[in-house]
Amino acid sequence: MTVKNLVFSLAIILGLFLSNSAQADSIVIKAYKTAFPDAHPKCMNCHIASVPWEHPWNTYGQTVKKAINAAGVVDVPSGNDISKIVDVFKQVGKIEDFKDNAPKK
C-alpha cells in the first residue's frame, strides 16, 4: 500500500466517523430549535468546548443527556421523529435560563 492510498483510506474512515457524529449533533440541534424557535444553539451549549467529540459535557449537557435517557431515547432518532428530544428540551429549558438557575461555585 502506498502512502497516497493510506492517506486516502484514513480520510474516508475519518469522514465516515465525523459524518455520523455531525448527524447526531444536527438532529439534537434541530430538536433544540424546534423547542425554542428563536434560539441559536452551539456545541458549547452542552459541551465545554466547540469540538464536542474531544470535550466532555458541561452541566447543562449532562442534565439534557440524563433527561433524554430517562425519556427512553436509546438511539438518536431520524430527523423526522425528534418529538421526545423536543419534549426533553422543553422540560430542561433553554441554556440561558439554565445558566441563570445553575448553582454558583
Backbone as CSV, one residue per row, in Angstrom:
resi,resn,N_x,N_y,N_z,CA_x,CA_y,CA_z,C_x,C_y,C_z
1,MET,0.843,-1.170,0.000,0.000,0.000,0.000,0.896,1.243,0.000
2,THR,0.584,2.146,-0.874,1.374,3.368,-0.955,0.898,4.367,0.100
3,VAL,1.715,5.357,0.323,1.358,6.399,1.288,0.092,7.124,0.822
4,LYS,-0.017,7.351,-0.469,-1.187,8.029,-1.019,-2.458,7.227,-0.728
5,ASN,-2.407,5.917,-0.922,-3.565,5.074,-0.647,-3.891,5.038,0.848
6,LEU,-2.880,5.003,1.672,-3.087,5.005,3.113,-3.766,6.291,3.562
7,VAL,-3.285,7.422,3.098,-3.868,8.716,3.460,-5.315,8.790,2.972
8,PHE,-5.556,8.312,1.751,-6.918,8.317,1.207,-7.844,7.447,2.054
9,SER,-7.379,6.274,2.435,-8.191,5.358,3.250,-8.497,5.962,4.614
10,LEU,-7.511,6.558,5.246,-7.732,7.195,6.540,-8.706,8.362,6.423
11,ALA,-8.617,9.112,5.342,-9.523,10.240,5.134,-10.966,9.753,4.993
12,ILE,-11.164,8.645,4.286,-12.509,8.085,4.124,-13.054,7.619,5.472
13,ILE,-12.248,6.897,6.231,-12.688,6.388,7.536,-13.008,7.546,8.476
14,LEU,-12.140,8.542,8.509,-12.373,9.704,9.361,-13.636,10.448,8.923
15,GLY,-13.831,10.573,7.637,-15.030,11.233,7.118,-16.298,10.520,7.532
16,LEU,-16.292,9.197,7.484,-17.464,8.431,7.906,-17.729,8.615,9.398
17,PHE,-16.670,8.583,10.188,-16.826,8.770,11.632,-17.385,10.153,11.945
18,LEU,-16.811,11.173,11.354,-17.243,12.538,11.639,-18.640,12.812,11.112
19,SER,-19.005,12.213,10.002,-20.346,12.448,9.463,-21.398,11.869,10.395
20,ASN,-21.138,10.730,11.033,-22.084,10.167,11.996,-22.197,11.062,13.214
21,SER,-21.088,11.596,13.697,-21.120,12.493,14.847,-21.871,13.770,14.510
22,ALA,-21.610,14.319,13.342,-22.273,15.556,12.938,-23.764,15.332,12.759
23,GLN,-24.160,14.177,12.266,-25.571,13.878,12.085,-26.293,13.877,13.425
24,ALA,-25.733,13.219,14.404,-26.365,13.195,15.727,-26.477,14.610,16.273
25,ASP,-25.423,15.393,16.136,-25.451,16.760,16.637,-26.497,17.593,15.904
26,SER,-26.613,17.418,14.585,-27.566,18.222,13.824,-28.999,17.878,14.210
27,ILE,-29.280,16.620,14.541,-30.628,16.240,14.959,-30.949,16.841,16.325
28,VAL,-29.997,16.803,17.237,-30.224,17.378,18.563,-30.380,18.895,18.446
29,ILE,-29.585,19.523,17.613,-29.718,20.975,17.407,-31.073,21.296,16.777
30,LYS,-31.515,20.462,15.829,-32.833,20.657,15.216,-33.927,20.554,16.285
31,ALA,-33.795,19.604,17.193,-34.772,19.449,18.271,-34.770,20.681,19.175
32,TYR,-33.585,21.203,19.490,-33.485,22.400,20.337,-34.164,23.580,19.650
33,LYS,-33.909,23.741,18.337,-34.518,24.851,17.590,-36.028,24.680,17.486
34,THR,-36.494,23.434,17.439,-37.932,23.185,17.406,-38.556,23.552,18.749
35,ALA,-37.885,23.206,19.835,-38.385,23.527,21.172,-38.348,25.035,21.433
36,PHE,-37.311,25.675,20.945,-37.104,27.114,21.173,-36.767,27.784,19.836
37,PRO,-37.789,28.156,19.049,-37.571,28.651,17.680,-36.647,29.868,17.552
38,ASP,-36.577,30.707,18.564,-35.731,31.907,18.481,-34.290,31.648,18.894
39,ALA,-33.976,30.420,19.313,-32.644,30.097,19.838,-31.639,29.861,18.716
40,HIS,-30.379,30.045,19.053,-29.258,29.788,18.141,-28.248,28.902,18.873
41,PRO,-28.546,27.604,18.990,-27.677,26.715,19.774,-26.325,26.483,19.126
42,LYS,-25.347,26.233,19.979,-23.987,25.911,19.540,-23.511,24.701,20.333
43,CYS,-22.456,24.073,19.870,-21.905,22.895,20.551,-21.575,23.214,22.008
44,MET,-21.082,24.431,22.241,-20.657,24.809,23.596,-21.828,24.974,24.564
45,ASN,-23.071,24.923,24.057,-24.207,24.953,24.981,-24.234,23.694,25.841
46,CYS,-23.792,22.559,25.273,-23.824,21.282,26.002,-22.438,20.728,26.310
47,HIS,-21.425,21.218,25.626,-20.055,20.731,25.817,-19.185,21.858,26.354
48,ILE,-18.025,21.503,26.900,-17.165,22.544,27.468,-16.296,23.225,26.419
49,ALA,-16.375,22.775,25.161,-15.640,23.412,24.072,-16.406,23.198,22.770
50,SER,-15.975,23.876,21.720,-16.713,23.840,20.463,-16.501,22.566,19.651
51,VAL,-15.615,21.696,20.071,-15.379,20.431,19.370,-15.901,19.312,20.280
52,PRO,-17.190,18.931,20.131,-17.821,18.041,21.097,-17.175,16.681,21.260
53,TRP,-16.637,16.108,20.195,-16.075,14.759,20.322,-14.744,14.755,21.053
54,GLU,-14.194,15.918,21.337,-12.937,15.997,22.083,-13.134,16.465,23.517
55,HIS,-14.329,16.921,23.854,-14.537,17.525,25.164,-15.792,16.979,25.819
56,PRO,-15.780,16.827,27.127,-16.935,16.277,27.842,-18.101,17.264,27.917
57,TRP,-19.187,16.775,28.457,-20.407,17.560,28.630,-20.223,18.585,29.753
58,ASN,-20.847,19.739,29.600,-20.923,20.687,30.704,-22.151,20.332,31.549
59,THR,-22.482,21.129,32.540,-23.587,20.811,33.441,-24.922,20.745,32.693
60,TYR,-25.158,21.692,31.793,-26.401,21.676,31.008,-26.458,20.432,30.126
61,GLY,-25.363,20.099,29.465,-25.318,18.918,28.609,-25.553,17.638,29.388
62,GLN,-24.967,17.546,30.578,-25.187,16.369,31.427,-26.648,16.253,31.831
63,THR,-27.273,17.380,32.148,-28.680,17.384,32.538,-29.561,16.947,31.372
64,VAL,-29.282,17.461,30.183,-30.054,17.087,28.994,-29.851,15.609,28.679
65,LYS,-28.609,15.150,28.746,-28.308,13.740,28.447,-29.056,12.815,29.411
66,LYS,-29.046,13.133,30.704,-29.770,12.317,31.686,-31.267,12.334,31.414
67,ALA,-31.803,13.491,31.061,-33.239,13.605,30.784,-33.620,12.841,29.512
68,ILE,-32.749,12.865,28.510,-33.005,12.101,27.275,-33.011,10.611,27.587
69,ASN,-32.050,10.153,28.387,-32.011,8.739,28.776,-33.252,8.369,29.589
70,ALA,-33.662,9.241,30.507,-34.840,8.984,31.332,-36.113,8.939,30.485
71,ALA,-36.122,9.675,29.375,-37.284,9.685,28.481,-37.337,8.437,27.605
72,GLY,-36.300,7.614,27.689,-36.298,6.370,26.931,-35.768,6.488,25.517
73,VAL,-35.089,7.574,25.213,-34.488,7.721,23.885,-33.170,6.965,23.904
74,VAL,-33.144,5.807,23.227,-31.951,4.966,23.229,-31.024,5.367,22.097
75,ASP,-31.572,5.526,20.906,-30.791,5.925,19.732,-31.219,7.318,19.323
76,VAL,-30.313,8.020,18.660,-30.684,9.315,18.106,-31.683,9.048,16.991
77,PRO,-32.882,9.630,17.082,-33.907,9.359,16.079,-33.578,10.005,14.749
78,SER,-34.312,9.616,13.729,-34.147,10.268,12.434,-34.637,11.699,12.562
79,GLY,-34.326,12.500,11.584,-34.728,13.901,11.611,-36.229,14.097,11.636
80,ASN,-36.995,13.048,11.269,-38.449,13.162,11.218,-39.124,12.861,12.551
81,ASP,-38.421,12.231,13.495,-39.040,11.833,14.758,-38.185,12.310,15.924
82,ILE,-38.276,13.593,16.176,-37.468,14.178,17.240,-38.326,14.647,18.405
83,SER,-39.590,14.228,18.429,-40.538,14.760,19.409,-40.120,14.495,20.860
84,LYS,-39.544,13.317,21.151,-39.127,13.033,22.531,-37.996,13.962,22.969
85,ILE,-37.060,14.234,22.057,-35.951,15.128,22.401,-36.465,16.565,22.549
86,VAL,-37.405,16.963,21.690,-38.012,18.292,21.821,-38.670,18.424,23.190
87,ASP,-39.405,17.393,23.605,-40.055,17.424,24.919,-39.035,17.536,26.050
88,VAL,-37.895,16.845,25.911,-36.836,16.919,26.923,-36.303,18.344,27.020
89,PHE,-36.041,18.972,25.881,-35.536,20.345,25.916,-36.548,21.290,26.565
90,LYS,-37.829,21.084,26.277,-38.851,21.928,26.903,-38.876,21.716,28.413
91,GLN,-38.654,20.480,28.835,-38.632,20.161,30.273,-37.410,20.784,30.955
92,VAL,-36.234,20.636,30.338,-34.992,21.150,30.933,-34.926,22.666,30.819
93,GLY,-35.402,23.209,29.702,-35.396,24.647,29.488,-34.234,25.106,28.627
94,LYS,-34.250,26.381,28.299,-33.201,26.978,27.476,-31.888,27.036,28.247
95,ILE,-30.807,27.032,27.510,-29.482,27.130,28.127,-29.353,28.438,28.914
96,GLU,-29.914,29.517,28.387,-29.804,30.803,29.071,-30.499,30.763,30.432
97,ASP,-31.654,30.138,30.485,-32.391,30.036,31.746,-31.681,29.091,32.706
98,PHE,-31.113,28.034,32.167,-30.387,27.054,32.989,-29.171,27.696,33.634
99,LYS,-28.425,28.481,32.891,-27.244,29.155,33.448,-27.624,30.090,34.574
100,ASP,-28.752,30.759,34.411,-29.186,31.703,35.452,-29.561,30.974,36.735
101,ASN,-30.064,29.742,36.621,-30.517,28.994,37.791,-29.503,27.981,38.292
102,ALA,-28.374,27.835,37.587,-27.366,26.859,37.992,-26.703,27.304,39.291
103,PRO,-26.368,26.354,40.154,-25.691,26.725,41.409,-24.348,27.396,41.144
104,LYS,-24.061,28.411,41.896,-22.790,29.137,41.749,-21.713,28.422,42.539
105,LYS,-20.512,28.387,41.967,-19.367,27.734,42.659,-18.623,28.736,43.479
